[in-house]
Amino acid sequence: MMMIPRYMNQISRRVVVGSRLLQTTSRVANSSESNNNTNSLFGNLGTTTTTTSVESKDKVLENISNRLEMSMEDEGESGGDGGKKNVKDTITPETDTELQDFIKSKRRYERTPQELLLSPLKRQIYELNCRRNGGFYKADTVVKLPDSGKKYKLHLSRDEIEILEPSLYLQSYRIKSTLKKATKFLRMFRGIDLEKGITQCHFSKKGLGKEVGDLLEQGLKDAQKMNLDCKDLYISRIWTGSDGAWMKRVDIKGRGRMGIITHRYIHVKCVLKSKSVTLKRLEHESRMKQERRKPWIQLANEPIRGVMGGAYRW
């Protein structure tokens, strides 16, 4: 026999008291209606209360016990049987489709940079521009839309172009080193391929080589998650900076003197970009800049200013 908790007895008492009150009100209403139907304060309330059936104590307790038993069966706790499956184990945050849809709707960073920065029309023009120019963006390209047939020319700023191009941003943990040592070591990584940079770190004798190698290997894993070609990535920028507070301690010296030893900590940041997109665009821009330059002439067709001297100078 299943034990009934103490709070259920309190609920049953309240139900019995409420049923008694309903019965007394129905009696008053019936008596007033039988004496004087026209002057009744309740009106037709007496007739409705007599037709409603009031649940008895046993019926209320039975309903409550049934609900409790059903809830315990759903949770897998009834009867002491451990073979029943728990409801909490069947639904997890990963399997809850409604929860995942709500999280995706609230996350702005899951959307692409094209969706965040450009309108649908600009996005379409940008994609047509890149498709026409071999995968990278050209500023002075006229694009014709296939649907409407209108012609557009898209102008983007330098920051927008860098964000729209495929790139990866990497940041290391707190490293025990100095800014001068890290700057000298990171100079040889600028502009080289990602895989070549990892090889250089593996064969380096510097203590910072392991930390930078782990950072670049993390870039390989992130590139695979974003469906980027690891062989097409190169190190566009890599730099170092001070990381947090530097610890200091006393350095005891001879003859009553002392100094301060500073333990320096740094971090390394890196930006990886695509050779097939970014490098092609930079080469095109440098070539166009070279073509726009005026030819250099040693002596232009201008009058000589000033007074010439009496002797010729070689």
N, C-alpha and C positions, 0 to 999 in steps of 0.2 A: 504494500500500500504506500502511496506517495505521500510524504509529509507536506502539509500546507504551511507556508510561512506565516509569521505573526502578523505582518501588515495586511494579509488577506482577510484575517478576522476583523480588523478594523474597517476594511472596505465593506465587508458584509454587514457590519453593524450600521454603517452609514446608509447602506441600501435599505435595510429594514426600517430605519427611522424615517427615511424618505418615503417609503411605501405607506407607512402609517399616516404620515401627513397627507399624502394624496387621498387615502381612504377617508380621513376626517373631513377634508375639503369637499370630497364628493358627497358625503352624507349631508353636510351643511347646504350644499347646492341643491340636492334633491329635496331636502325639507323646505328650503325657501321657495323652490319652484312649485312644490305641491301646495304650499300655503298661498302664495301670491306670485303668479308668474309674471305679472306686469311690473311689479315693483321689485323684481330681483336685481340685485347688484351684479350678479355674475352673468345674467342674460342666458345665452346658449352654452355657457361654459360648463354648466352642470351636466348637460346631456353628453358632451364630448368626454368628460372625465369618467362618466360611468361606462362608456364603451371601451375605453383604453384598458388594456390588461396590465396589471402590475406583476412584475416577476417576483417569484417567491425567493426565499433565502437559499434553498437548495439549488434552484435553477441558476441563480447568480453565481454561487460558488462553483457550480459545475462548468459554467462558461469560463470563469476565470481560470480554473484548473486546466481546462482544455487548451486555453490560449497559452498558459505557462508551459504545458507539456509540448505543444507545437513549437514554441520558441526554443525550448531545450533540445528538442529533436533536431531542429535546424542547426543549432550550434554543436551538435554531436555530444551532448552532455547528459542525456536522459538514460535512465536504467543502468548506468555504469558500464555500458557497452562501448568499448573503444574501437569497434570496427566501423562505426559510422564516420563519414567524412565531414570535416569541419567546413562550415560555409566560408569562414574567414580565409581558409587556405585555398579555396577555389577561385576567389577573386583577388587579384593582386593589382598594384598600380600599372604594371606593364600590360596586363590583359584587359584592363578596363578601357574600353574604346572611347566612351564618353569623356573620361578624364584625360586621355591622351589628345583627343580633339580639342578640348578646352585649353590644354597647355600649349598646343601648337598655335592656336589662335591668339594667345597672349604673348608669345615669343616673337619679338621683332627681329632678333639677330638670326633667325632661321631663314629669313627672306634674303634673296640675292641683293647685291648692291644696285643692280639695275632697277629693281622694284622699289628700293628705298630712295634713290636719288632722281630717277627719271620717270617721267610720265609714260603711259603706254605708247604715245606717238613718238616721243623721243627715243624710247627703247627700240621701237621698230626701225627708226632711222639709223640708230647706232649699229644694230645688227646688220642691216643692209650695207652700211658703210664698211664694216669690218669684212663682210663677205665679199664685197667688190674689190677691196684692196689687199686681199691675201691674208686676212686674219687680224689686221691691226687697223687702228683709226687714223684717218687723214682729215685734216681740218677743212680743206677747200674742196672736198668732193661733193658733187651734186648727186643726190639720190632721188630716184623716181619710184613712188609707191606703186605696187602692182594693182591694187584695188581701185584707187581713185585716179591714178595717173598724174598726181601733182608732184612737183619737184621741190625738194627741200635741201637746205645746207645746214648742217649741225655744227655749232661752235661749243666746245667744252673747255673748262679751265684746266690748268695743270693738275690740280688736286683731284678733280673729277676723273680725269683720264687715268691717274695712278690707282684710284680706288676701283674703277671699273675693270681694269686689267687683272688677270688672275695673279694673286700674290699670297704669301704666307708670312705671318708675323710671329717671331719666336722670341722668348725671353727665358733666361736661365734662372737658377736659384741663386742664393747668397753664396759668393765665392770668396775664399780667403786669398786675396792677392792685392796688388796695387794697380792704380790707373796707368802708370808709366809702363809697367811690365805688360799689361794687357794690350795697351795701344800698339806697342812694338810688335807683339805677337799677332794681332789681328790685321795688320797691314797686308800680309800676304794672302788673305782670304778675299779681298775685295775684287769682285768681277770674275772669280773662277767658278767652275761648275760645283754643284752640291756634292756629288760623289767624289770628285777630286779633293774637295776640302776635307771630307771625312777621312780619306786616305792620308792626307797630310797630318791630320791630328793623331792618327794611329802611330805614325812613325816619328812624331815629334818628341824631343827630349824635355820639353818644357812641362812643368807641372800643370799649366793651364790647358794643355792639349786634351786631356781627358774630359774636362768640363765642356770645352767647346765641341769636342767630338760627340758627347752625349746630346748637346743642344742640336747639332745638325742631324743626328740620327732621329731625334724627335720630329724634325722637319720632314724626314722621309715617311714616317708613320702618318703625320697629318696630311701629307700629299696623297697618300693612298686612300685615306678616308674621304678626301675631296675629289677623288677621281682625276688627279693631275698626274702628268707624266714626270716621274722622278728624274729621268735623263734630260728633260727639257728645262729643269730649274737651275738657276745660278744664283750666287750670293750678290744681290744688288747693293745692300748696305749692311755693315756690321760695325758696332761701336760698343763702348763700355761706359759705365757711369758708377758713381758712388751708391752703395746700397745700405741704407739705414744708418744707425749710429755706430761710430767706430769706438771700440773698447780701448781704454787707456789704463795703464798700470805704472807703478813706480819702479824705476831702475836704480837700485842702490849702487853707488860707486865708492871709490876710496876717498880718504881724507874728509869724511863728512859730507861729501857731495852726493847728489842724486839727479836723475833725469826722468823723462817720461817716455815710455814705450807705447806707440800707437799701433793697434791691430786694425789694419784696413780691410774693408770688405767691399766688393764690387759686384756688379751684374753685367751680363753680356746680352745684347739685343741684336736681332738679325732680321732682315727682310729678304725673302726669296721671291724671285720673279721668273717669268717664262722667257726663254730665249726666242721662241718663235713669234712672240707678240711684242714684248717690250723692246728687245734688242733691235728688231726690225723697225719699229717706230722710231727709235733713237737714231738709227742709221739714216733713215729717210729724212728726219728733221735736220740732222747735221749736213746732209747733202744739199737740201734745199737752202739752208743758211749759207752754204758756200756758194751756191749759184746766185743768191741775191746780193752778194758782196760786189762792190765796184772794183774794177781792175786797178791795181796800184801802178802809178806812173811816177817815175823818179823826178821829172821836171814837167809840171803841168803847163798848159798854154796860158800862162798868166804873166803880167808884167813884173819885172824885177823891181822890188821896192828897196829904197835906201840909196845911198851914194856909194859908187864903186871906188875902190882905192886906186892909188897910182901904180901899184905893182901887182902883178899876177901871182896868185897863190895856188900852189899845186894842191 
